[in-house]
C-alpha cells in the first residue's frame, strides 16, 4: 500500500524556472535546494527550517549535491568550473575553482559505494576522481551530437556494472542512452518514438532497469533497456492513464520497482494532481489535488518525500510505501476513461475487467452481491473515483455515518467490506457503548454491536485502541460478552466472544486489579464460573474422544457382558 501525506510549503520561489534542483543532504530528512543562480539553502523537512545557506557571485549551472564518501558538497559554476567545499565553509567565492575543458552538465551523487560521477554535455561520463586528473585534456569521445541536449540522467546498477542513463533530445528526436562507467561494456542508444503521438513524460526505474514512458494518447509503456537482445521501443504496454491530462507535459519519478509518482495537469483541466501509480497492479493508490498547475512540471524525489515546484512555492508531499497487499487494492480503483474507438492494446485489459472472480472453476453471480444503500452510494462512488483504498473508504464513510447515526448503513459497511482497520472498528464500538440503553433498545443497535464483535481484527493492533475506552463502557461490554457466553442462542461466534473478553481483560487489567467495586467482583466471579463450566465441558468431551474416533472409523465399541459370581461375596461391615 502506498499513500501520500498532507502537503506543505517548504520555501517561496521568486521564479519557478530559476530553481536549479533539489538533492538529498547528509542527514536523513534534510535536502539541498539550489535556488536561482547563486543561492544554496539546506532545509530540514520536518520543521521547514533552514540549517544553513551559501551564496556566490558566480552563477551556478547545476544543482548542488552532497558527496557522502568525501563528506563534501559539489557543484558546477558557469558550466566549466567545479567547486568542492564542506559544511564549515562560509564563503563560496573563496573556494578553489577547478576548470574543465569540456562543458559539464551535472554531478551525480555517489551510489552503491561508488564515488561521485561527472556528466559532460557531450554525453561522456566519468568518475569525478578520474575527471579531476585528466581535466586539462579535451575528451574527443563524444556520445551525443553537438546539438543534442540532455534532459535527465540517472545512475543504475545492473549485474555489478554501473551505468548512467541519459535522456536526450535533438529537435523532434528523443534518444535514451545507457553509458557504462567502465569500458568493459558498450554504451546503448535507443530511439524513443511512436507514430502520431508525442512523448509527455518519462522515468527511469533504477531497481529493475526499466524506462517508463507516457504518451499523449494516455498509454504508459515499460522498456527493459539493458535486456539482451535490446527490445524494440516503446516496450510493453502497462496501462492507459486517465487521471492526468495528456494535453500537457508531466513529470514522473520512480519510487520503487512497482511505484511511480506522476505530477501533471488534472484530467478535468482544472488545477494539478500528483499521484502514486502502482505499475504492478495498474491502479492509482493515492493522489492529491492542487489549485494551480505549474508548467513545465518539475518533480524531485527523496527517500520519504516528493518535492514539487509550484508557481511561487516549493511544495513537499510526504509519501509512505508499505508492503503490497492485494486486499488493499480490491475495490479501490474505478476506471472512468471512456474510449470511443476499439484499441487492440486494450483488448486483454477489457476482458479482465469484464470477468468475475472464479471459485472452483465457476464464476460468481454478481447479482447476488448486496446492493449499495442509496444514502451512501454517491459518497462511495466519489471515493472510488478518488482511488481510495478499501480501508480508507471504510474509515471516511464510518466517520460520516456515526455523525448521522445511520445504523443500517454502518451494518452494511462492516458486513460488505473485508478490509476494515481497527480504527473505524473501535469508533463504531464506542458509538454503541455510548448509548447507555443500547441493550434495552435492541433491534438495530444490538445487530450493530454484534456485527462489530463478529468482524475480523488483529489483536495486537486492536489492543492500544481498547485501552482508550472508558471503564464504565468496558464493564458494560464485559457484561454483554458474559451474557453471550452463557446463552445457548449465539448471535456471535463463541470464539469471537472469548477473544474480545481476553482483549478487554488485557487492556484494562490494572484497573481491574485496583478496583474494589462490588460490581466488578461480581462480574469476575461470573466470568470465573463460566470459565470453570467450560473447562468441565471440555474434560467431558475429552473423555468422549476415543468413542468418537471409533464411530468415525465405523466401529462400534464391544459392550462387555456383566454377570454375578456367586461363589463368594464381599461384605463391608462398619465396626465403629
PyMOL commands that set and color helices and strands:
alter all, ss='L'
color gray80, all
select helices_A, chain A and resi 16-18+92-94+128-133+326-328+344-354+366-368+374-385+390-404+407-416+422-434+438-441+444-454+459-466+471-486+494-507+509-514+518-552
alter helices_A, ss='H'
color red, helices_A
select strands_A, chain A and resi 2-12+21-24+30-35+39-44+49-55+65-67+72-77+81-85+98-99+104-108+117-120+125-127+149-158+161-170+173-180+188-191+199-205+210-215+219-224+236-240+251-254+259-265+272-278+283-290+299-301+305-309+313-321+358-359+362-363
alter strands_A, ss='S'
color yellow, strands_A
deselect
rebuild
show_as cartoon
